Amino acid sequence: MALVFSSVVVACLWDHDTIKMERARFPETLELITGKFLRHSPEFYEWRIKDRLKRLETDPRNVALLDDLAVAYDKTGRHDLAIETARMTEKIQPGRYETAANLGTFHFHAGKLGEGIPHIERALKINPNAHFGREKFQKALVEYVLKRRKAGATLPLAHVTLYDTPHSPGSAFAQQATISLSFFDHLWPKALEDGRLRVGQDEITAAINGVLGMMKFGKHDTPVLLEALGSLLAQRNLQLHGDAKLLACRAYLKASYEAPDDKTRAAYRGMAASILKLQTPEGAETQIEPEQVEAEFKKELDEAKAWYAELHEREKSWIREGKDADSEFDKLYDQIPPISGYVAAETLAAEERWQEFSNLGVKFGIPAFILMAICWFVYSHRKRE
């Protein structure tokens, strides 16, 4: 199944609230794509390595300290040391979920994909629902990468065919793409039947959250993760209207910025343009162009870059002043910062729940609408208490 199936997808119109509603369904997604989320600097992890090594001198069997040390090694690119440290932890306390999950992830980051899968399988057996089921999708993504590599794919991993569009010559979006064999297709190879998407929104959302978890705790700007995220966000449950194509477009654009060469960059940009084409009927006045999305996205990226630069400088200052960087960080940062200009995710979610109530009222008539309004009032009142 291709991401681009304009002959069978019913397009929906754009309006001012589209991106807001997408963020209601998938909170923190824009922040993770842009990099505006709580994460540590390389200097912080170097400090943590020294701190944990010193503390382990007097408490060498403390598995929590060893976990911190192993992750810090991994975050600074010393994957073999991370694996070695995790193996030490396994000897001290065999059968831990945390150790199995870390070993799988460290092997993946080291490029040893096949060696990491057994550790992830072991973690799933110990605790299949940890991290909201992230390991299940981590394993699926690695299997997808191996499968596509075996078929000769590099980046993008999906099969992408570019074709010319009516954009003016020299436009950065002069091409769109047909896309098949995506990560979504790997998860649900028979998702589209009789012109309808047969995968439930809960299943798609679980997969999206799994990829977001990998971005949050791994490398958020890796093209493989951004491509996988885009393929999932672009899907649409025709009954629940659950896609997020503006976010999908941004994921593909970010992948293009991180692409290793011009050919890969062009492919991701073609994918971004094609996702927008799915949203609006041909010739509609509300057709949005990829240039518009990219202009907004670059502002969001600039904001995220400035925010992270401030966090980075604070961590370096704590280290220079000999402070406990862990406690200083915890005192200052306790929740993910939103992108400016967007209301809080909780408010967005409430707006979308009200829209769902309203839609049901329209469907079943005025009495049902009144009943829905009463239920909504009671629900909202209880939420505030």
HELIX and SHEET records of a PDB file:
HELIX    1   1 THR A   18  ARG A   25  1                                   8    
HELIX    2   2 THR A   29  THR A   34  1                                   6    
HELIX    3   3 PRO A   42  LEU A   56  1                                  15    
HELIX    4   4 VAL A   63  LYS A   75  1                                  13    
HELIX    5   5 HIS A   79  ILE A   92  1                                  14    
HELIX    6   6 TYR A   97  HIS A  109  1                                  13    
HELIX    7   7 LEU A  113  ILE A  126  1                                  14    
HELIX    8   8 ALA A  130  GLY A  133  5                                   4    
HELIX    9   9 ARG A  134  LYS A  150  1                                  17    
HELIX   10  10 PHE A  183  LEU A  187  1                                   5    
HELIX   11  11 GLN A  201  PHE A  217  1                                  17    
HELIX   12  12 PRO A  223  LEU A  233  1                                  11    
HELIX   13  13 LYS A  245  TYR A  257  1                                  13    
HELIX   14  14 ASP A  262  LYS A  277  1                                  16    
HELIX   15  15 PRO A  290  ARG A  320  1                                  31    
HELIX   16  16 ALA A  325  LEU A  332  1                                   8    
HELIX   17  17 ALA A  345  PHE A  364  1                                  20    
HELIX   18  18 ILE A  366  ARG A  384  1                                  19    
SHEET    1   A 2 HIS A 159  ASP A 164  0                                        
SHEET    2   A 2 GLN A 175  SER A 180 -1                                        
SHEET    1   B 2 LEU A 192  GLU A 193  0                                        
SHEET    2   B 2 ARG A 196  LEU A 197 -1                                        
END                                                                             
